Amino acid sequence: MNIDRIIQGDCIEAMKTIPDGIVDTCVTSPPYFGLRDYGVDGQIGLEDTPDEYVERLVDVFREVKRILKDDGTLWLNIGDSYAGNCSRTSAGRAGMGAERDGIFIRGGKGLKPKDLIGIPWRVAFALQADGWYLRQDIIWHKPNPMPESVTDRCTKSHEYIFLFSKSQKYYFNNEAIKEEAETKPSIRDKNAEGYACDYAKGDRFSKGARVYGEDGLRNKRDVWTVPVKPFTEAHFATFPEELIKPCILAGSRESGIVFDPFMGAGTTAYVAKKLGRHYLGSELNQEYITIANNRLNSIEESLFL
């Protein structure tokens, strides 16, 4: 099996060329429901109803599960949509393609114009029902969200990243993604279960709500503050590198394989390669594959500068 490549075409058909159980982790962001037209036949996101959209993603990630190792994980970033006219977004793969201004999203039974559809949780629960272990919802806090002109709700400044696993026990390198503790507790600080940490003596306790080490690090929290960054080469937003770096570090071993069925401009592959991992992916749009390959080639060129 050739690795370190992006397969052009439908993601399910592309995955059929990949053997069972070779991928360490999948890090991806599918096209958001109803927000963009990528100009390619067969694209996901233009379905008539949320239910049809969810069903297609279940099919995609069922195939992802097949190519994952038994201890593999899936990190899924997905944005929401409103019933009615489409709203702008500045994140993930919804940042590519042409905006679908004025196109009505058929909300389906029970949804009214202006309703928040709840796409992320609909997808999460559907994948859970299909056999995935839903392990965590991570909040991507965007300190620089795209401004919105709405006056009857707050400006949206977060999205979800869901962590799924193929099996009950899975690979997760907690040490690789620990973060600096913003503030240390007082010298004698009791947690919720009454245990104390005496920093004067360098003690370390891990029971209860807090985990602080002698190195001043703590377990990574489930709210990640990462700014949205434009991708100037193609004038659209992509995954911020800092957003997916912890996913790859926690979810894959060195020299392991990281997969993205919606590769877009190749950020998943780019970060994986910089972190010493191999990559595999698929993408419908040949233009994006060209952009991705140029980015990946720039890593190799920089090694000789």
C-alpha positions as CSV (number, residue, x, y, z in Angstrom):
1,M,0.0,0.0,0.0
2,N,1.4,3.3,-1.1
3,I,1.2,5.9,1.7
4,D,2.0,9.7,1.8
5,R,-0.5,10.4,-0.9
6,I,-3.8,12.1,-1.6
7,I,-6.3,10.1,-3.7
8,Q,-8.4,12.1,-6.1
9,G,-12.1,11.1,-6.1
10,D,-15.1,10.2,-3.9
11,C,-13.8,9.5,-0.3
12,I,-15.7,6.1,0.1
13,E,-14.4,4.8,-3.2
14,A,-10.9,6.0,-2.3
15,M,-11.0,4.3,1.0
16,K,-11.9,1.0,-0.7
17,T,-8.4,1.0,-2.0
18,I,-6.9,1.1,1.5
19,P,-6.4,-2.2,3.5
20,D,-8.2,-2.9,6.8
21,G,-6.7,-1.6,10.0
22,I,-3.6,0.3,8.9
23,V,-4.5,3.9,10.0
24,D,-3.7,5.2,13.5
25,T,-6.1,8.1,13.6
26,C,-8.4,10.1,11.3
27,V,-8.5,13.9,11.7
28,T,-11.0,15.6,9.5
29,S,-13.6,18.3,8.9
30,P,-16.3,17.4,6.3
31,P,-18.1,20.0,4.3
32,Y,-20.7,21.6,6.4
33,F,-24.4,21.2,5.6
34,G,-25.8,23.6,3.1
35,L,-23.1,26.3,3.4
36,R,-20.8,25.8,0.5
37,D,-20.8,24.7,-3.1
38,Y,-17.4,23.2,-4.1
39,G,-18.4,22.9,-7.7
40,V,-17.7,19.1,-7.9
41,D,-20.3,16.4,-8.6
42,G,-20.9,14.0,-5.7
43,Q,-19.9,16.5,-3.0
44,I,-21.2,16.1,0.5
45,G,-23.1,19.1,2.0
46,L,-25.8,19.8,-0.7
47,E,-28.3,17.2,0.5
48,D,-31.9,18.3,0.7
49,T,-32.3,17.5,4.4
50,P,-30.2,17.2,7.5
51,D,-31.1,13.5,7.8
52,E,-29.7,12.8,4.3
53,Y,-26.5,14.7,5.2
54,V,-26.1,12.7,8.4
55,E,-26.7,9.4,6.7
56,R,-24.0,10.1,4.1
57,L,-21.5,11.0,6.9
58,V,-22.4,7.7,8.7
59,D,-21.5,5.8,5.5
60,V,-18.2,7.7,5.2
61,F,-17.1,7.1,8.7
62,R,-18.2,3.4,8.7
63,E,-15.5,3.0,6.0
64,V,-13.1,5.1,8.1
65,K,-13.6,2.6,10.9
66,R,-12.7,-0.3,8.7
67,I,-9.3,1.2,7.8
68,L,-8.5,2.2,11.4
69,K,-6.5,0.1,13.7
70,D,-8.4,-1.5,16.5
71,D,-7.0,1.1,18.9
72,G,-7.6,3.9,16.4
73,T,-9.4,7.2,16.9
74,L,-11.4,9.7,14.9
75,W,-11.2,13.5,15.6
76,L,-14.2,15.1,13.9
77,N,-14.6,18.9,13.5
78,I,-18.0,19.9,12.3
79,G,-20.0,23.1,12.2
80,D,-23.6,23.9,12.5
81,S,-26.2,25.4,10.2
82,Y,-29.5,27.3,10.5
83,A,-32.7,26.4,8.8
84,G,-33.5,29.1,6.3
85,N,-30.9,31.3,4.5
86,C,-27.3,30.2,4.9
87,S,-25.1,32.0,7.3
88,R,-21.4,32.8,7.0
89,T,-18.7,30.7,8.7
90,S,-15.0,31.2,9.0
91,A,-13.9,27.8,10.0
92,G,-12.9,24.4,8.8
93,R,-13.7,23.1,5.3
94,A,-16.7,25.4,5.2
95,G,-14.2,28.1,4.5
96,M,-13.6,26.8,1.0
97,G,-15.9,26.9,-2.0
98,A,-18.5,29.5,-2.9
99,E,-21.0,30.7,-0.4
100,R,-24.6,29.5,-1.0
101,D,-26.2,32.9,-0.4
102,G,-30.0,32.8,-0.6
103,I,-30.3,29.1,-0.9
104,F,-32.9,27.7,1.5
105,I,-31.9,24.8,3.7
106,R,-34.8,22.4,4.0
107,G,-34.9,21.8,7.7
108,G,-36.9,18.7,7.8
109,K,-39.6,17.7,10.3
110,G,-39.8,19.9,13.4
111,L,-37.4,22.5,12.1
112,K,-38.6,26.0,11.3
113,P,-36.8,28.9,9.5
114,K,-34.1,30.4,11.8
115,D,-33.8,27.2,13.9
116,L,-30.3,26.1,14.7
117,I,-30.3,22.6,13.2
118,G,-27.9,21.0,15.7
119,I,-25.9,19.2,13.0
120,P,-22.8,18.4,15.1
121,W,-24.8,16.5,17.7
122,R,-27.0,14.8,15.2
123,V,-23.9,13.5,13.5
124,A,-22.3,12.5,16.8
125,F,-25.3,10.6,18.0
126,A,-25.7,8.9,14.6
127,L,-22.1,7.7,14.7
128,Q,-22.5,6.6,18.3
129,A,-25.5,4.5,17.2
130,D,-23.4,3.1,14.4
131,G,-20.9,1.6,16.9
132,W,-18.4,4.4,17.5
133,Y,-17.5,5.2,21.1
134,L,-18.2,8.9,21.6
135,R,-15.5,9.8,24.1
136,Q,-15.5,13.6,24.2
137,D,-16.8,16.9,22.9
138,I,-14.1,19.5,22.6
139,I,-14.9,23.1,22.2
140,W,-12.9,25.0,19.6
141,H,-13.0,28.6,20.9
142,K,-12.3,31.1,18.2
143,P,-11.1,34.4,19.6
144,N,-11.4,36.0,16.2
145,P,-14.6,34.7,14.7
146,M,-16.1,36.1,11.5
147,P,-18.3,39.1,12.4
148,E,-22.0,38.6,11.9
149,S,-24.7,41.2,11.3
150,V,-27.3,39.4,13.4
151,T,-29.1,41.3,16.1
152,D,-31.3,38.6,17.6
153,R,-28.5,36.2,18.8
154,C,-24.9,36.3,19.8
155,T,-22.0,36.0,17.3
156,K,-20.9,32.4,17.1
157,S,-17.4,31.9,18.3
158,H,-17.0,28.2,18.8
159,E,-17.3,24.8,17.0
160,Y,-17.1,21.2,18.2
161,I,-14.4,18.6,17.8
162,F,-15.7,15.2,18.7
163,L,-13.3,12.4,19.8
164,F,-14.5,9.0,18.8
165,S,-12.7,5.6,19.2
166,K,-13.2,2.4,17.3
167,S,-12.9,0.3,20.5
168,Q,-13.4,0.7,24.2
169,K,-9.6,0.8,24.7
170,Y,-7.7,3.0,22.3
171,Y,-4.3,4.7,21.8
172,F,-4.2,8.2,23.4
173,N,-0.9,9.8,24.3
174,N,-2.0,12.1,27.1
175,E,1.6,13.1,27.9
176,A,2.2,14.5,24.4
177,I,-0.5,17.1,24.7
178,K,-0.2,18.3,28.3
179,E,-0.3,22.1,28.8
180,E,1.1,24.6,31.1
181,A,-0.9,25.2,34.2
182,E,-2.1,28.8,34.0
183,T,-2.1,29.2,37.8
184,K,-0.9,26.9,40.5
185,P,-3.1,26.3,43.5
186,S,-2.1,27.6,46.9
187,I,0.5,25.6,48.8
188,R,-2.3,23.8,50.6
189,D,-5.1,23.4,48.1
190,K,-7.8,20.8,48.7
191,N,-9.7,19.4,45.7
192,A,-13.3,18.2,45.5
193,E,-12.4,14.9,47.3
194,G,-10.4,16.5,50.0
195,Y,-6.9,15.6,48.8
196,A,-4.2,18.2,49.2
197,C,-1.1,19.1,47.2
198,D,1.9,20.5,49.1
199,Y,3.9,22.3,46.5
200,A,6.5,23.3,49.1
201,K,7.4,19.6,49.3
202,G,7.0,19.0,45.6
203,D,4.1,16.6,46.2
204,R,2.0,15.4,43.3
205,F,-1.5,14.0,43.6
206,S,-3.6,12.9,40.7
207,K,-6.8,11.8,42.4
208,G,-9.8,14.1,42.1
209,A,-10.5,16.9,39.8
210,R,-7.0,18.4,39.5
211,V,-3.8,17.0,38.1
212,Y,-0.6,19.1,38.5
213,G,2.9,17.7,38.0
214,E,6.2,18.9,39.4
215,D,6.9,20.2,35.9
216,G,4.0,22.7,36.1
217,L,2.0,20.8,33.4
218,R,-1.6,19.7,33.6
219,N,-3.9,17.5,31.5
220,K,-5.1,19.3,28.4
221,R,-8.5,20.8,28.9
222,D,-11.5,20.4,26.6
223,V,-11.7,24.0,25.5
224,W,-9.1,24.9,22.9
225,T,-8.5,28.5,22.1
226,V,-7.1,28.7,18.6
227,P,-7.5,31.7,16.2
228,V,-8.8,31.2,12.7
229,K,-6.1,31.9,10.1
230,P,-6.7,32.7,6.4
231,F,-4.9,30.6,3.9
232,T,-3.7,33.3,1.5
233,E,-2.7,31.0,-1.4
234,A,-6.3,30.2,-2.1
235,H,-8.1,32.9,-0.2
236,F,-10.1,30.5,2.1
237,A,-9.8,29.4,5.7
238,T,-8.4,26.0,6.5
239,F,-7.9,24.0,9.7
240,P,-5.5,26.0,11.9
241,E,-2.4,23.9,12.4
242,E,-2.5,24.4,16.1
243,L,-6.0,23.0,16.2
244,I,-5.1,19.6,14.8
245,K,-1.6,19.3,16.2
246,P,-2.8,17.9,19.6
247,C,-5.2,15.5,17.7
248,I,-2.3,14.0,15.8
249,L,0.1,13.9,18.8
250,A,-2.5,12.2,21.0
251,G,-4.0,10.0,18.4
252,S,-1.0,8.6,16.6
253,R,2.4,7.1,17.2
254,E,5.6,8.4,15.5
255,S,5.7,7.1,11.9
256,G,2.0,6.1,12.2
257,I,-0.5,6.9,9.5
258,V,-2.9,9.9,9.8
259,F,-5.9,9.9,7.5
260,D,-8.3,12.6,6.2
261,P,-11.1,11.7,3.9
262,F,-11.8,15.4,3.2
263,M,-8.2,16.6,2.7
264,G,-9.0,20.0,1.2
265,A,-5.8,22.1,1.1
266,G,-3.9,19.4,3.0
267,T,-3.5,20.8,6.4
268,T,-3.9,17.4,8.1
269,A,-1.2,15.9,5.9
270,Y,1.0,18.9,6.3
271,V,0.9,18.8,10.1
272,A,1.2,15.0,10.2
273,K,4.3,15.2,8.1
274,K,5.9,17.9,10.2
275,L,5.3,15.8,13.3
276,G,7.0,12.7,11.8
277,R,3.9,10.8,10.8
278,H,2.8,9.4,7.4
279,Y,-0.4,10.6,5.8
280,L,-3.2,9.3,3.6
281,G,-6.2,11.2,2.3
282,S,-8.8,11.7,-0.4
283,E,-10.2,14.8,-2.0
284,L,-12.7,15.4,-4.8
285,N,-11.3,18.6,-6.1
286,Q,-8.0,18.3,-8.1
287,E,-7.3,22.0,-7.6
288,Y,-7.1,21.5,-3.8
289,I,-4.9,18.4,-4.2
290,T,-2.4,20.5,-6.2
291,I,-2.4,23.1,-3.4
292,A,-1.9,20.4,-0.8
293,N,0.9,18.7,-2.7
294,N,2.7,22.1,-3.1
295,R,2.5,22.6,0.7
296,L,3.8,19.1,1.4
297,N,6.7,19.6,-1.1
298,S,7.6,22.8,0.7
299,I,8.4,20.7,3.8
300,E,10.9,18.6,1.9
301,E,12.5,21.6,0.3
302,S,12.9,23.4,3.6
303,L,15.1,20.5,4.9
304,F,17.8,21.4,2.4
305,L,17.8,25.2,3.0
